[in-house]
Amino acid sequence: MRIDFHRTFKKQYKRAPAKIREQFNERLQLFEDNPFHPLLVNHALGGDRLGKWSINITGNWRALYEFQNAETIIFAEIGTHPQLYG
């Protein structure tokens, strides 16, 4: 699996607190090893985010991604639950 990052994700990641960036990096390693590890709470989204998936970074922070093709995913956004869904 190849992982890429959308420019929006990169901007949001840079603005996130250092602890959140560190936590995301740990969760990304988990994701690479097992995308459906229970800590990630990986799930498909619906509504206006249909086609995107979400993983938990912390209790309130999420990272959203989508499949570009069968072998590549793109992390599109990172933020708190209210920032992403509110």
RONULUM-206855 format. One record per atom (N, C-alpha, C, O): residue number from 1; residue in one letter; chain; atom name; x, y, z. Coordinates in nm, 3 decimals, m for minus. Example, Ala and Ser with C-alpha at 12.3 -4.5 7.8 and 13.67 -1.06 7.14 Angstrom:
DRENTOR  resi  resn  chain  name        x        y        z
DRENTOR     1     A      A     N    1.319   m0.569    0.780
DRENTOR     1     A      A    CA    1.230   m0.450    0.780
DRENTOR     1     A      A     C    1.320   m0.330    0.780
DRENTOR     1     A      A     O    1.424   m0.332    0.846
DRENTOR     2     S      A     N    1.285   m0.225    0.708
DRENTOR     2     S      A    CA    1.367   m0.106    0.714
DRENTOR     2     S      A     C    1.290    0.003    0.787
DRENTOR     2     S      A     O    1.341    0.114    0.804
//
This chain:
DRENTOR  resi  resn  chain  name        x        y        z
DRENTOR     1     M      A     N    0.084   m0.118    0.000
DRENTOR     1     M      A    CA    0.000    0.000    0.000
DRENTOR     1     M      A     C    0.089    0.124    0.000
DRENTOR     1     M      A     O    0.185    0.133    0.076
DRENTOR     2     R      A     N    0.055    0.217   m0.084
DRENTOR     2     R      A    CA    0.125    0.344   m0.091
DRENTOR     2     R      A     C    0.039    0.450   m0.024
DRENTOR     2     R      A     O   m0.082    0.454   m0.045
DRENTOR     3     I      A     N    0.100    0.534    0.057
DRENTOR     3     I      A    CA    0.028    0.640    0.129
DRENTOR     3     I      A     C    0.081    0.775    0.083
DRENTOR     3     I      A     O    0.202    0.798    0.078
DRENTOR     4     D      A     N   m0.012    0.864    0.050
DRENTOR     4     D      A    CA    0.023    1.000    0.009
DRENTOR     4     D      A     C   m0.059    1.098    0.093
DRENTOR     4     D      A     O   m0.151    1.057    0.165
DRENTOR     5     F      A     N   m0.027    1.225    0.084
DRENTOR     5     F      A    CA   m0.093    1.327    0.165
DRENTOR     5     F      A     C   m0.135    1.444    0.077
DRENTOR     5     F      A     O   m0.053    1.500    0.003
DRENTOR     6     H      A     N   m0.263    1.480    0.084
DRENTOR     6     H      A    CA   m0.317    1.594    0.010
DRENTOR     6     H      A     C   m0.259    1.722    0.068
DRENTOR     6     H      A     O   m0.222    1.726    0.186
DRENTOR     7     R      A     N   m0.250    1.826   m0.011
DRENTOR     7     R      A    CA   m0.192    1.952    0.038
DRENTOR     7     R      A     C   m0.273    2.010    0.154
DRENTOR     7     R      A     O   m0.217    2.073    0.243
DRENTOR     8     T      A     N   m0.406    1.990    0.154
DRENTOR     8     T      A    CA   m0.488    2.035    0.266
DRENTOR     8     T      A     C   m0.446    1.964    0.394
DRENTOR     8     T      A     O   m0.434    2.026    0.499
DRENTOR     9     F      A     N   m0.425    1.833    0.385
DRENTOR     9     F      A    CA   m0.380    1.757    0.502
DRENTOR     9     F      A     C   m0.247    1.813    0.551
DRENTOR     9     F      A     O   m0.229    1.832    0.671
DRENTOR    10     K      A     N   m0.155    1.838    0.461
DRENTOR    10     K      A    CA   m0.022    1.887    0.500
DRENTOR    10     K      A     C   m0.032    2.020    0.576
DRENTOR    10     K      A     O    0.038    2.040    0.675
DRENTOR    11     K      A     N   m0.119    2.110    0.529
DRENTOR    11     K      A    CA   m0.137    2.239    0.596
DRENTOR    11     K      A     C   m0.197    2.219    0.735
DRENTOR    11     K      A     O   m0.150    2.278    0.833
DRENTOR    12     Q      A     N   m0.300    2.135    0.744
DRENTOR    12     Q      A    CA   m0.364    2.110    0.873
DRENTOR    12     Q      A     C   m0.268    2.041    0.970
DRENTOR    12     Q      A     O   m0.266    2.072    1.089
DRENTOR    13     Y      A     N   m0.189    1.948    0.918
DRENTOR    13     Y      A    CA   m0.091    1.876    0.999
DRENTOR    13     Y      A     C    0.011    1.974    1.059
DRENTOR    13     Y      A     O    0.044    1.963    1.177
DRENTOR    14     K      A     N    0.059    2.068    0.978
DRENTOR    14     K      A    CA    0.157    2.166    1.026
DRENTOR    14     K      A     C    0.101    2.252    1.139
DRENTOR    14     K      A     O    0.174    2.291    1.230
DRENTOR    15     R      A     N   m0.029    2.282    1.132
DRENTOR    15     R      A    CA   m0.093    2.367    1.233
DRENTOR    15     R      A     C   m0.133    2.290    1.358
DRENTOR    15     R      A     O   m0.162    2.350    1.461
DRENTOR    16     A      A     N   m0.136    2.158    1.351
DRENTOR    16     A      A    CA   m0.177    2.076    1.466
DRENTOR    16     A      A     C   m0.070    2.083    1.576
DRENTOR    16     A      A     O    0.048    2.100    1.547
DRENTOR    17     P      A     N   m0.112    2.071    1.701
DRENTOR    17     P      A    CA   m0.015    2.069    1.812
DRENTOR    17     P      A     C    0.087    1.955    1.794
DRENTOR    17     P      A     O    0.057    1.852    1.734
DRENTOR    18     A      A     N    0.205    1.975    1.847
DRENTOR    18     A      A    CA    0.313    1.875    1.834
DRENTOR    18     A      A     C    0.270    1.739    1.886
DRENTOR    18     A      A     O    0.304    1.636    1.826
DRENTOR    19     K      A     N    0.196    1.736    1.997
DRENTOR    19     K      A    CA    0.151    1.607    2.052
DRENTOR    19     K      A     C    0.060    1.534    1.954
DRENTOR    19     K      A     O    0.066    1.411    1.943
DRENTOR    20     I      A     N   m0.023    1.607    1.883
DRENTOR    20     I      A    CA   m0.115    1.546    1.786
DRENTOR    20     I      A     C   m0.035    1.494    1.666
DRENTOR    20     I      A     O   m0.063    1.385    1.616
DRENTOR    21     R      A     N    0.063    1.570    1.620
DRENTOR    21     R      A    CA    0.147    1.523    1.508
DRENTOR    21     R      A     C    0.219    1.394    1.547
DRENTOR    21     R      A     O    0.227    1.300    1.468
DRENTOR    22     E      A     N    0.271    1.391    1.669
DRENTOR    22     E      A    CA    0.339    1.271    1.718
DRENTOR    22     E      A     C    0.242    1.153    1.726
DRENTOR    22     E      A     O    0.275    1.042    1.685
DRENTOR    23     Q      A     N    0.123    1.178    1.778
DRENTOR    23     Q      A    CA    0.022    1.073    1.789
DRENTOR    23     Q      A     C   m0.020    1.024    1.650
DRENTOR    23     Q      A     O   m0.038    0.904    1.629
DRENTOR    24     F      A     N   m0.035    1.116    1.554
DRENTOR    24     F      A    CA   m0.070    1.075    1.418
DRENTOR    24     F      A     C    0.039    0.984    1.361
DRENTOR    24     F      A     O    0.008    0.882    1.299
DRENTOR    25     N      A     N    0.164    1.021    1.381
DRENTOR    25     N      A    CA    0.273    0.939    1.328
DRENTOR    25     N      A     C    0.270    0.797    1.385
DRENTOR    25     N      A     O    0.296    0.700    1.315
DRENTOR    26     E      A     N    0.237    0.786    1.514
DRENTOR    26     E      A    CA    0.223    0.653    1.575
DRENTOR    26     E      A     C    0.106    0.577    1.515
DRENTOR    26     E      A     O    0.117    0.458    1.486
DRENTOR    27     R      A     N   m0.007    0.646    1.497
DRENTOR    27     R      A    CA   m0.125    0.581    1.440
DRENTOR    27     R      A     C   m0.103    0.545    1.293
DRENTOR    27     R      A     O   m0.156    0.445    1.244
DRENTOR    28     L      A     N   m0.025    0.625    1.223
DRENTOR    28     L      A    CA    0.006    0.594    1.084
DRENTOR    28     L      A     C    0.085    0.464    1.075
DRENTOR    28     L      A     O    0.062    0.383    0.985
DRENTOR    29     Q      A     N    0.177    0.443    1.169
DRENTOR    29     Q      A    CA    0.253    0.318    1.172
DRENTOR    29     Q      A     C    0.158    0.200    1.197
DRENTOR    29     Q      A     O    0.169    0.096    1.132
DRENTOR    30     L      A     N    0.066    0.217    1.290
DRENTOR    30     L      A    CA   m0.035    0.114    1.316
DRENTOR    30     L      A     C   m0.116    0.087    1.189
DRENTOR    30     L      A     O   m0.142   m0.028    1.154
DRENTOR    31     F      A     N   m0.157    0.194    1.122
DRENTOR    31     F      A    CA   m0.237    0.184    1.000
DRENTOR    31     F      A     C   m0.161    0.106    0.892
DRENTOR    31     F      A     O   m0.219    0.023    0.823
DRENTOR    32     E      A     N   m0.033    0.134    0.879
DRENTOR    32     E      A    CA    0.048    0.064    0.778
DRENTOR    32     E      A     C    0.059   m0.084    0.810
DRENTOR    32     E      A     O    0.060   m0.168    0.719
DRENTOR    33     D      A     N    0.068   m0.117    0.938
DRENTOR    33     D      A    CA    0.078   m0.257    0.980
DRENTOR    33     D      A     C   m0.056   m0.330    0.970
DRENTOR    33     D      A     O   m0.062   m0.445    0.929
DRENTOR    34     N      A     N   m0.164   m0.260    1.010
DRENTOR    34     N      A    CA   m0.297   m0.320    1.010
DRENTOR    34     N      A     C   m0.401   m0.207    1.004
DRENTOR    34     N      A     O   m0.434   m0.149    1.107
DRENTOR    35     P      A     N   m0.452   m0.176    0.885
DRENTOR    35     P      A    CA   m0.546   m0.063    0.871
DRENTOR    35     P      A     C   m0.671   m0.075    0.959
DRENTOR    35     P      A     O   m0.737    0.026    0.985
DRENTOR    36     F      A     N   m0.703   m0.195    1.005
DRENTOR    36     F      A    CA   m0.823   m0.211    1.087
DRENTOR    36     F      A     C   m0.789   m0.249    1.231
DRENTOR    36     F      A     O   m0.866   m0.319    1.298
DRENTOR    37     H      A     N   m0.674   m0.202    1.279
DRENTOR    37     H      A    CA   m0.638   m0.221    1.419
DRENTOR    37     H      A     C   m0.748   m0.155    1.503
DRENTOR    37     H      A     O   m0.793   m0.046    1.469
DRENTOR    38     P      A     N   m0.791   m0.220    1.611
DRENTOR    38     P      A    CA   m0.902   m0.166    1.692
DRENTOR    38     P      A     C   m0.881   m0.023    1.743
DRENTOR    38     P      A     O   m0.978    0.051    1.756
DRENTOR    39     L      A     N   m0.758    0.016    1.772
DRENTOR    39     L      A    CA   m0.733    0.153    1.820
DRENTOR    39     L      A     C   m0.767    0.259    1.717
DRENTOR    39     L      A     O   m0.795    0.374    1.752
DRENTOR    40     L      A     N   m0.763    0.223    1.590
DRENTOR    40     L      A    CA   m0.788    0.320    1.484
DRENTOR    40     L      A     C   m0.936    0.350    1.463
DRENTOR    40     L      A     O   m0.971    0.456    1.412
DRENTOR    41     V      A     N   m1.022    0.259    1.503
DRENTOR    41     V      A    CA   m1.167    0.272    1.481
DRENTOR    41     V      A     C   m1.192    0.315    1.336
DRENTOR    41     V      A     O   m1.269    0.408    1.310
DRENTOR    42     N      A     N   m1.128    0.248    1.244
DRENTOR    42     N      A    CA   m1.136    0.279    1.101
DRENTOR    42     N      A     C   m1.276    0.252    1.050
DRENTOR    42     N      A     O   m1.330    0.142    1.068
DRENTOR    43     H      A     N   m1.336    0.352    0.986
DRENTOR    43     H      A    CA   m1.471    0.334    0.934
DRENTOR    43     H      A     C   m1.498    0.426    0.815
DRENTOR    43     H      A     O   m1.440    0.534    0.803
DRENTOR    44     A      A     N   m1.588    0.379    0.729
DRENTOR    44     A      A    CA   m1.630    0.457    0.612
DRENTOR    44     A      A     C   m1.725    0.566    0.656
DRENTOR    44     A      A     O   m1.800    0.550    0.753
DRENTOR    45     L      A     N   m1.722    0.678    0.586
DRENTOR    45     L      A    CA   m1.810    0.790    0.614
DRENTOR    45     L      A     C   m1.924    0.795    0.513
DRENTOR    45     L      A     O   m1.917    0.734    0.406
DRENTOR    46     G      A     N   m2.026    0.865    0.548
DRENTOR    46     G      A    CA   m2.141    0.879    0.460
DRENTOR    46     G      A     C   m2.172    1.025    0.435
DRENTOR    46     G      A     O   m2.091    1.113    0.464
DRENTOR    47     G      A     N   m2.290    1.051    0.383
DRENTOR    47     G      A    CA   m2.334    1.189    0.359
DRENTOR    47     G      A     C   m2.244    1.261    0.262
DRENTOR    47     G      A     O   m2.208    1.208    0.157
DRENTOR    48     D      A     N   m2.208    1.385    0.297
DRENTOR    48     D      A    CA   m2.124    1.465    0.207
DRENTOR    48     D      A     C   m1.978    1.419    0.206
DRENTOR    48     D      A     O   m1.897    1.471    0.130
DRENTOR    49     R      A     N   m1.946    1.322    0.289
DRENTOR    49     R      A    CA   m1.809    1.266    0.293
DRENTOR    49     R      A     C   m1.807    1.122    0.241
DRENTOR    49     R      A     O   m1.714    1.046    0.269
DRENTOR    50     L      A     N   m1.909    1.086    0.167
DRENTOR    50     L      A    CA   m1.916    0.952    0.108
DRENTOR    50     L      A     C   m1.792    0.924    0.025
DRENTOR    50     L      A     O   m1.751    1.008   m0.056
DRENTOR    51     G      A     N   m1.732    0.808    0.045
DRENTOR    51     G      A    CA   m1.608    0.772   m0.025
DRENTOR    51     G      A     C   m1.483    0.795    0.057
DRENTOR    51     G      A     O   m1.375    0.748    0.022
DRENTOR    52     K      A     N   m1.498    0.867    0.168
DRENTOR    52     K      A    CA   m1.385    0.889    0.258
DRENTOR    52     K      A     C   m1.398    0.797    0.378
DRENTOR    52     K      A     O   m1.506    0.749    0.411
DRENTOR    53     W      A     N   m1.284    0.774    0.442
DRENTOR    53     W      A    CA   m1.275    0.690    0.562
DRENTOR    53     W      A     C   m1.210    0.772    0.672
DRENTOR    53     W      A     O   m1.140    0.870    0.645
DRENTOR    54     S      A     N   m1.234    0.733    0.797
DRENTOR    54     S      A    CA   m1.182    0.805    0.913
DRENTOR    54     S      A     C   m1.109    0.709    1.006
DRENTOR    54     S      A     O   m1.151    0.595    1.027
DRENTOR    55     I      A     N   m0.997    0.757    1.061
DRENTOR    55     I      A    CA   m0.930    0.685    1.169
DRENTOR    55     I      A     C   m0.916    0.780    1.288
DRENTOR    55     I      A     O   m0.904    0.902    1.270
DRENTOR    56     N      A     N   m0.918    0.725    1.408
DRENTOR    56     N      A    CA   m0.901    0.803    1.530
DRENTOR    56     N      A     C   m0.752    0.828    1.554
DRENTOR    56     N      A     O   m0.669    0.738    1.542
DRENTOR    57     I      A     N   m0.722    0.952    1.589
DRENTOR    57     I      A    CA   m0.586    0.988    1.630
DRENTOR    57     I      A     C   m0.583    0.995    1.782
DRENTOR    57     I      A     O   m0.495    0.938    1.847
DRENTOR    58     T      A     N   m0.681    1.066    1.838
DRENTOR    58     T      A    CA   m0.703    1.071    1.983
DRENTOR    58     T      A     C   m0.854    1.061    2.001
DRENTOR    58     T      A     O   m0.927    1.032    1.906
DRENTOR    59     G      A     N   m0.901    1.085    2.122
DRENTOR    59     G      A    CA   m1.045    1.082    2.145
DRENTOR    59     G      A     C   m1.122    1.182    2.062
DRENTOR    59     G      A     O   m1.237    1.158    2.027
DRENTOR    60     N      A     N   m1.059    1.295    2.028
DRENTOR    60     N      A    CA   m1.128    1.401    1.955
DRENTOR    60     N      A     C   m1.070    1.426    1.815
DRENTOR    60     N      A     O   m1.140    1.482    1.731
DRENTOR    61     W      A     N   m0.948    1.387    1.789
DRENTOR    61     W      A    CA   m0.882    1.413    1.661
DRENTOR    61     W      A     C   m0.902    1.296    1.566
DRENTOR    61     W      A     O   m0.895    1.180    1.606
DRENTOR    62     R      A     N   m0.925    1.328    1.437
DRENTOR    62     R      A    CA   m0.945    1.228    1.333
DRENTOR    62     R      A     C   m0.858    1.262    1.212
DRENTOR    62     R      A     O   m0.822    1.378    1.190
DRENTOR    63     A      A     N   m0.827    1.160    1.136
DRENTOR    63     A      A    CA   m0.762    1.178    1.006
DRENTOR    63     A      A     C   m0.852    1.111    0.903
DRENTOR    63     A      A     O   m0.893    0.996    0.920
DRENTOR    64     L      A     N   m0.882    1.183    0.795
DRENTOR    64     L      A    CA   m0.969    1.132    0.690
DRENTOR    64     L      A     C   m0.884    1.096    0.568
DRENTOR    64     L      A     O   m0.790    1.168    0.533
DRENTOR    65     Y      A     N   m0.919    0.985    0.506
DRENTOR    65     Y      A    CA   m0.846    0.943    0.387
DRENTOR    65     Y      A     C   m0.942    0.888    0.285
DRENTOR    65     Y      A     O   m1.058    0.860    0.314
DRENTOR    66     E      A     N   m0.891    0.872    0.163
DRENTOR    66     E      A    CA   m0.969    0.812    0.056
DRENTOR    66     E      A     C   m0.878    0.727   m0.032
DRENTOR    66     E      A     O   m0.757    0.748   m0.036
DRENTOR    67     F      A     N   m0.938    0.634   m0.100
DRENTOR    67     F      A    CA   m0.863    0.547   m0.191
DRENTOR    67     F      A     C   m0.848    0.617   m0.325
DRENTOR    67     F      A     O   m0.946    0.656   m0.388
DRENTOR    68     Q      A     N   m0.723    0.632   m0.369
DRENTOR    68     Q      A    CA   m0.700    0.689   m0.502
DRENTOR    68     Q      A     C   m0.716    0.578   m0.606
DRENTOR    68     Q      A     O   m0.774    0.599   m0.713
DRENTOR    69     N      A     N   m0.664    0.461   m0.573
DRENTOR    69     N      A    CA   m0.680    0.341   m0.654
DRENTOR    69     N      A     C   m0.661    0.222   m0.562
DRENTOR    69     N      A     O   m0.656    0.237   m0.440
DRENTOR    70     A      A     N   m0.650    0.104   m0.619
DRENTOR    70     A      A    CA   m0.641   m0.018   m0.537
DRENTOR    70     A      A     C   m0.517   m0.022   m0.449
DRENTOR    70     A      A     O   m0.515   m0.092   m0.348
DRENTOR    71     E      A     N   m0.413    0.051   m0.486
DRENTOR    71     E      A    CA   m0.287    0.043   m0.412
DRENTOR    71     E      A     C   m0.247    0.171   m0.340
DRENTOR    71     E      A     O   m0.149    0.171   m0.265
DRENTOR    72     T      A     N   m0.320    0.280   m0.361
DRENTOR    72     T      A    CA   m0.280    0.409   m0.305
DRENTOR    72     T      A     C   m0.394    0.474   m0.230
DRENTOR    72     T      A     O   m0.507    0.480   m0.278
DRENTOR    73     I      A     N   m0.363    0.521   m0.110
DRENTOR    73     I      A    CA   m0.459    0.601   m0.036
DRENTOR    73     I      A     C   m0.399    0.740   m0.013
DRENTOR    73     I      A     O   m0.277    0.757   m0.009
DRENTOR    74     I      A     N   m0.488    0.837    0.001
DRENTOR    74     I      A    CA   m0.446    0.975    0.025
DRENTOR    74     I      A     C   m0.513    1.024    0.152
DRENTOR    74     I      A     O   m0.635    1.024    0.163
DRENTOR    75     F      A     N   m0.431    1.064    0.248
DRENTOR    75     F      A    CA   m0.486    1.130    0.366
DRENTOR    75     F      A     C   m0.524    1.271    0.324
DRENTOR    75     F      A     O   m0.440    1.348    0.277
DRENTOR    76     A      A     N   m0.653    1.305    0.341
DRENTOR    76     A      A    CA   m0.708    1.429    0.289
DRENTOR    76     A      A     C   m0.718    1.540    0.393
DRENTOR    76     A      A     O   m0.695    1.657    0.361
DRENTOR    77     E      A     N   m0.754    1.503    0.517
DRENTOR    77     E      A    CA   m0.775    1.604    0.622
DRENTOR    77     E      A     C   m0.738    1.547    0.758
DRENTOR    77     E      A     O   m0.743    1.426    0.780
DRENTOR    78     I      A     N   m0.702    1.637    0.849
DRENTOR    78     I      A    CA   m0.679    1.601    0.988
DRENTOR    78     I      A     C   m0.733    1.716    1.073
DRENTOR    78     I      A     O   m0.710    1.832    1.042
DRENTOR    79     G      A     N   m0.804    1.681    1.179
DRENTOR    79     G      A    CA   m0.858    1.786    1.266
DRENTOR    79     G      A     C   m0.941    1.726    1.377
DRENTOR    79     G      A     O   m0.954    1.604    1.388
DRENTOR    80     T      A     N   m0.997    1.813    1.459
DRENTOR    80     T      A    CA   m1.084    1.766    1.566
DRENTOR    80     T      A     C   m1.218    1.726    1.505
DRENTOR    80     T      A     O   m1.250    1.764    1.393
DRENTOR    81     H      A     N   m1.293    1.650    1.581
DRENTOR    81     H      A    CA   m1.424    1.608    1.534
DRENTOR    81     H      A     C   m1.510    1.728    1.493
DRENTOR    81     H      A     O   m1.567    1.727    1.384
DRENTOR    82     P      A     N   m1.522    1.833    1.576
DRENTOR    82     P      A    CA   m1.601    1.950    1.534
DRENTOR    82     P      A     C   m1.545    2.021    1.411
DRENTOR    82     P      A     O   m1.623    2.070    1.329
DRENTOR    83     Q      A     N   m1.413    2.028    1.396
DRENTOR    83     Q      A    CA   m1.354    2.093    1.280
DRENTOR    83     Q      A     C   m1.391    2.019    1.151
DRENTOR    83     Q      A     O   m1.421    2.081    1.049
DRENTOR    84     L      A     N   m1.390    1.888    1.157
DRENTOR    84     L      A    CA   m1.413    1.808    1.036
DRENTOR    84     L      A     C   m1.560    1.786    1.006
DRENTOR    84     L      A     O   m1.601    1.783    0.890
DRENTOR    85     Y      A     N   m1.641    1.772    1.111
DRENTOR    85     Y      A    CA   m1.781    1.736    1.090
DRENTOR    85     Y      A     C   m1.879    1.845    1.130
DRENTOR    85     Y      A     O   m1.999    1.833    1.103
DRENTOR    86     G      A     N   m1.831    1.952    1.193
DRENTOR    86     G      A    CA   m1.920    2.054    1.246
DRENTOR    86     G      A     C   m1.955    2.159    1.155
DRENTOR    86     G      A     O   m2.030    2.250    1.192
//
